[in-house]
């Protein structure tokens, strides 16, 4: 989910700020976001077992369940991702970019807060939320670097990789 939200926020920010390099990655990052979100959700369901019970999260909600809150949050985020696909071949409206950034960041922060609910050591402190958010952007930028290196060619690839390296370095410094 961190890679999904990180890559989606990066390209929406790029579209909002008219960054040529990040705008060029909108389609790739959106498809990456959808695929890693779905694979992450599937792996959670397989790990928990009883995948057939998934619809019960929506039909018989338990508002005290962290798992239920995360399922609802991820489903809403998937809806935003799927809705954003309508702009993969044209300009993304600025109003949608703002909404998408705010919604995705709220989802990422909410997820980090849900994980840090129980009292404990560093894992359950404010440090965890900051690390969770910054590491999401580090891993998302890394995934975009790998995909760009594989799927793009020529001078375009070199320019995109240079831009992504600078972004990745910034997030790595913040994350440490």
C-alpha positions as CSV (number, residue, x, y, z in Angstrom):
1,X,0.0,0.0,0.0
2,X,2.9,2.3,0.7
3,X,4.3,1.9,-2.8
4,X,0.9,2.4,-4.2
5,X,0.1,5.6,-2.4
6,X,3.7,6.9,-2.7
7,X,3.8,6.5,-6.5
8,X,0.3,7.9,-7.0
9,X,0.9,11.0,-4.9
10,X,4.2,11.6,-6.7
11,X,2.6,11.7,-10.1
12,X,-0.4,13.6,-9.0
13,X,1.9,16.2,-7.4
14,X,3.8,16.3,-10.7
15,X,0.6,16.9,-12.6
16,X,-0.4,19.6,-10.2
17,X,3.0,21.4,-10.4
18,X,3.3,20.8,-14.2
19,X,6.5,18.7,-13.8
20,X,7.3,17.4,-17.2
21,X,9.1,14.3,-15.9
22,X,6.6,13.3,-13.3
23,X,3.7,13.9,-15.7
24,X,5.4,11.5,-18.2
25,X,5.1,8.8,-15.5
26,X,1.4,9.2,-14.8
27,X,0.2,6.2,-16.7
28,X,3.0,4.0,-15.4
29,X,2.6,5.1,-11.8
30,X,-1.2,4.8,-11.8
31,X,-1.0,1.2,-13.2
32,X,1.7,0.4,-10.6
33,X,-0.4,1.8,-7.9
34,X,-3.4,-0.3,-8.8
35,X,-1.4,-3.5,-9.3
36,X,0.6,-3.3,-6.0
37,X,-2.6,-2.4,-4.1
38,X,-4.4,-5.4,-5.4
39,X,-1.5,-7.7,-4.9
40,X,-1.0,-6.4,-1.4
41,X,-4.7,-6.9,-0.5
42,X,-4.6,-10.4,-2.0
43,X,-1.6,-11.4,0.0
44,X,-3.2,-10.1,3.2
45,X,-6.3,-12.1,2.5
46,X,-4.3,-15.2,1.8
47,X,-2.2,-14.7,4.9
48,X,-5.3,-14.3,7.1
49,X,-7.1,-17.3,5.5
50,X,-10.9,-17.5,4.8
51,X,-10.8,-15.3,1.7
52,X,-14.4,-16.1,1.2
53,X,-15.3,-14.0,4.2
54,X,-14.1,-10.7,2.6
55,X,-17.7,-9.6,1.7
56,X,-18.7,-9.9,5.4
57,X,-16.4,-6.9,6.1
58,X,-18.9,-4.8,4.1
59,X,-22.2,-6.6,4.8
60,X,-21.7,-7.0,8.6
61,X,-19.4,-4.1,9.6
62,X,-17.6,-4.3,13.0
63,X,-16.5,-0.7,13.7
64,X,-14.1,-1.9,16.4
65,X,-12.1,-3.9,13.9
66,X,-8.8,-2.4,12.5
67,X,-9.0,-4.9,9.6
68,X,-12.5,-3.6,8.7
69,X,-11.4,0.0,8.7
70,X,-8.4,-0.8,6.6
71,X,-10.5,-2.8,4.1
72,X,-13.0,0.2,3.8
73,X,-10.1,2.6,3.4
74,X,-8.3,0.6,0.8
75,X,-11.5,0.0,-1.2
76,X,-12.2,3.8,-1.3
77,X,-8.6,4.4,-2.3
78,X,-9.0,1.7,-5.1
79,X,-12.1,3.6,-6.3
80,X,-10.0,6.8,-6.5
81,X,-7.3,5.0,-8.5
82,X,-9.8,3.4,-10.9
83,X,-11.5,6.8,-11.3
84,X,-8.1,8.4,-12.2
85,X,-7.7,6.0,-15.1
86,X,-10.1,8.1,-17.1
87,X,-7.2,10.7,-17.5
88,X,-4.4,8.3,-18.4
89,X,-4.3,9.6,-22.0
90,X,-5.1,13.2,-21.3
91,X,-4.4,16.1,-18.9
92,X,-5.4,15.3,-15.3
93,X,-7.5,18.2,-13.9
94,X,-5.9,20.2,-11.1
95,X,-8.9,19.8,-8.9
96,X,-8.6,16.0,-9.1
97,X,-4.9,16.2,-8.4
98,X,-5.5,18.1,-5.2
99,X,-8.3,15.7,-4.1
100,X,-6.2,12.7,-5.0
101,X,-3.1,13.9,-3.1
102,X,-5.2,14.8,0.0
103,X,-7.2,11.6,0.0
104,X,-4.1,9.3,-0.6
105,X,-2.1,11.1,2.1
106,X,-5.0,10.8,4.5
107,X,-5.2,7.1,3.8
108,X,-1.5,6.6,4.3
109,X,-1.5,8.6,7.6
110,X,-4.7,6.8,8.8
111,X,-3.1,3.4,8.0
112,X,0.0,4.3,10.0
113,X,-2.2,5.4,12.9
114,X,-4.1,2.2,12.8
115,X,-0.9,0.2,13.0
116,X,0.4,2.2,15.9
117,X,-2.7,2.0,18.0
118,X,-1.6,-0.4,20.7
119,X,0.8,1.0,23.3
120,X,4.4,-0.2,23.0
121,X,7.9,0.8,22.2
122,X,9.2,2.7,19.1
123,X,7.0,0.6,16.8
124,X,3.9,2.2,18.3
125,X,5.2,5.8,18.7
126,X,5.0,9.0,16.6
127,X,8.3,7.9,15.0
128,X,6.5,5.0,13.3
129,X,4.0,7.3,11.5
130,X,6.8,9.5,10.2
131,X,8.9,6.5,9.1
132,X,5.9,4.8,7.5
133,X,5.0,7.8,5.3
134,X,8.6,8.6,4.3
135,X,9.5,4.9,3.6
136,X,6.4,4.7,1.4
137,X,7.8,7.4,-0.8
138,X,11.3,5.9,-0.8
139,X,9.9,2.5,-1.9
140,X,7.6,4.1,-4.5
141,X,10.3,6.1,-6.0
142,X,12.5,3.0,-6.1
143,X,9.8,1.0,-7.9
144,X,9.3,3.8,-10.4
145,X,13.1,3.8,-11.0
146,X,13.1,0.1,-11.7
147,X,10.1,0.2,-14.0
148,X,11.4,3.3,-15.9
149,X,14.8,1.6,-16.4
150,X,13.0,-1.5,-17.8
151,X,10.2,0.1,-19.8
152,X,11.5,3.4,-21.2
153,X,14.2,3.9,-23.8
154,X,16.6,6.5,-25.0
155,X,17.1,10.0,-23.8
156,X,13.6,10.1,-22.3
157,X,14.6,7.2,-19.9
158,X,17.8,9.0,-18.9
159,X,16.0,12.2,-18.1
160,X,13.3,10.4,-16.1
161,X,15.9,8.4,-14.2
162,X,17.9,11.5,-13.3
163,X,14.7,13.2,-12.0
164,X,13.7,10.1,-10.1
165,X,17.1,9.7,-8.5
166,X,17.0,13.2,-7.2
167,X,13.5,12.5,-5.7
168,X,14.7,9.2,-4.2
169,X,17.7,10.8,-2.6
170,X,15.6,13.5,-1.0
171,X,13.2,10.9,0.5
172,X,16.1,8.7,1.7
173,X,17.6,11.7,3.5
174,X,14.3,12.6,5.1
175,X,13.7,8.9,6.0
176,X,17.0,8.5,7.9
